[in-house]
Amino acid sequence: MSRLTESNVRIAQEIIGRYPKSRSAMIPLLHLAQEQDGHVSNDAMVHIGELVGATPAQVFGTASFYEMFKFEPVGKYLVNICGTMSCALLGAEELMDHAQERLGIKMGGTTPDGLITLERAECQAACTEAPCLQVNYRYRYRVTADNFDSLVDQLQSGELESEIPSHGTVAVVRQHIPVERAVGAVGPEDVTESPAWMNGKAAL
């Protein structure tokens, strides 16, 4: 359990500065906390609340709405097998059974080496590619038992480390918006004209 590190506090403050209301930065800060620790700790939620002017309960209330945020440690790789209609009709249940047998864990569990956590997911919006799964929210389509075994072999060997970062890392390149390209953090109550981009005034 940990608060945001000093370097992440600086990133958090830059993110907060993009928004007219500090609380609007809550979800990006939750991603930052999860990137730091692999999950969102209680201490991190307290810290985020302090940064944006919210209670820890309000931060948790926001975070708990989203399946992507985890509140307990998970494996380096979170494997979500879709179990909704299209995937279910095309073998998702059998794929889950195979995955549990191959990994030696039940759905919701983590392998003893801490490498892989296995979960069932609701619709992943790739119904034409069923059955599908995600590894740290990176897609794999039309997955067979053999495909799954190959994926596990690659994860275990480290072959996919450059393609799939550790759980919690949303992107390998952090967004940075130069001041001159920012839209400006103006509260709704202070808006007096249409945004520059609607008027063709924004610099290209």
N, C-alpha and C positions, 0 to 999 in steps of 0.2 A: 504494500500500500504506500503510495507516495503522492505528494503534491507535484505540480509541474516543476520541472527543472528551471534553473535560471535562464538558460538559453530558450526554453520553450515559453517562458513568461514573456520574453522579448517578442517572440513570434506571435504569441497571443495578443499582446498589445497592438502589434501591427494589424492583426486581423480585426480586432475590435474597432480600430480607427477607420475601417472601411464602411462602418455602419452608422446610421444616424442615431440608433438606439443600441446601447451596449448589449442588451439581451438578445439582439438579433444575431450576435456572434456565437450564441451558445452551442449550436450544432457543430460548427467548425472547431470550436474549442474541445468539444467532446471527442471529435476525431483526433485532435492533437494529443489528448490524454491517452486515447487508446493506442495511438502510434507509439507513444513513449513506453507504455507498460504492457501492451498486448491486450489490455482490457481497461475498463474505466473503474478506477478504484474509488472507494468512499472519500478518501482524502482529496483525490483529484476533483470530485464533484463539489466538495466544500470550497476548494481553491477557485474553481470556475465560478461558483456563486459569488465569491468575494470580488472577482474580477469584473463581473457583469452586473452586480447588484441584484442578485437573486438568492433565495434560500437554497440549501442543499436539497430540500424536498422538491423545489421547483426544477432544479437541474435534473434530479432523478426522474421526475414526472415527464420531462421532455425526452430524456435518454431512453426510458423504458418503453416509449411508444415505438421505437425502432428496433427491429430484430438485429440489425447490424452491430449494435452496441452490446458488449458482453461485460458482465459485472464480476465474473470470476475468471481466473486464468484459463486459457484454452491452448491448444497446441500451436506450434509454429504455423501449421497449415490447418485451416478450418475447411473441411469438405462438406458442402451442403448438397445433398441429393434432392432434387425436386420430386415431390410426391403428389402434385396436383393432377387434374384430370388427364391431360394429354400424355404426360409422362407416366402416370399410373397405368393408362391403357397400353402403353408401349414398353412396359417392363420395369418401371421404377421400383416396385416392391421386390422383385427378384434381384434387381441391382443392389438394393439396400441389404438384402439377405446375404448376397455375395460379399459386399463390402464389410459387413460385420464379421463374416467368417474369415476373410482375408486379413483383416486388421486385428482380429481377436478381441474386439470390443463390441459393446452394444451401442445402439444409436444414442447419442448424447455423451458418450464416453470419449476418453483420450488414451492413445496408446501409451504404454508404460514409459517409453522414451520421451514422451512429451512432444512428439513430432506432429501427430495428426489427431484432430478432433473430428468426429463424424456426427453430422446432424441431418435431420430432414428439413426441407425448406418448402414454403408455399410457392406458388407460381413464380418462376424466374423470367417470365415474359419471353420464352424462346420455344413456344409450343410446337412450331414446325420442325424443331430440332430435337424432339424428345427421343429417349429420355436424356435429360441434361443434368449437369451438376456444375457447381462452382468451387474453385479452390481459392480461398481468400477473395471471393467475389470476381474471380477471373473464370470465364466460361469454358466448359468442355461440352461438346455436342454429340448427340447420338451415341451415347456411351454404352458399350457392351462390357461384359465381365472381363474379357481380355483387355479392352481399353483401360478399364479400371486398374487391373493388375499392372499394366505398363506405366500408368500414371503414378501408382504407389512406388514402383521401382525407381522412377525418375525423381520423385520427391525424396526418397530415402538416400539416393546417391548424390543428391545436391545438384543434379543436372538442370533443374528448373529455377535455381536461386535467382538468376538474372531476370527471369521472366515473371516470377511470382515472389514478391517480397514477403517478409514475415507478416503474420496477421496484425492488422491495425494500420498498416501502411496503405493509405488510400492511393497515393501517387508517388512515384520516385522523384518527380520534379515538383518542387513546391511553387505554387502560384505566387508571383510577385507583380503587383500593379504599380508602375511608376506614378508618382504624384501627378504628373502632367496628363496621364491617361485615366486617372480616377474620375468617377462620376461626381464625387464629392459627397461627404456624409452630411446630408441635409435632412432634418426631420420633416415629416409630412406636413406639419403645421407651418413650416417655413417656406414651402414651395410656392413660388409666385409665377412660374412660367413652365412651359413644356420642357422636358429634358433635351439637351443639346442634340442627342442622336436622333430625336424625332424631327428636329428642324434642319438637319443636314449640317450642323455647325461643328460636330465633333471632328477633331483632327484625325486624319487617316494615317 
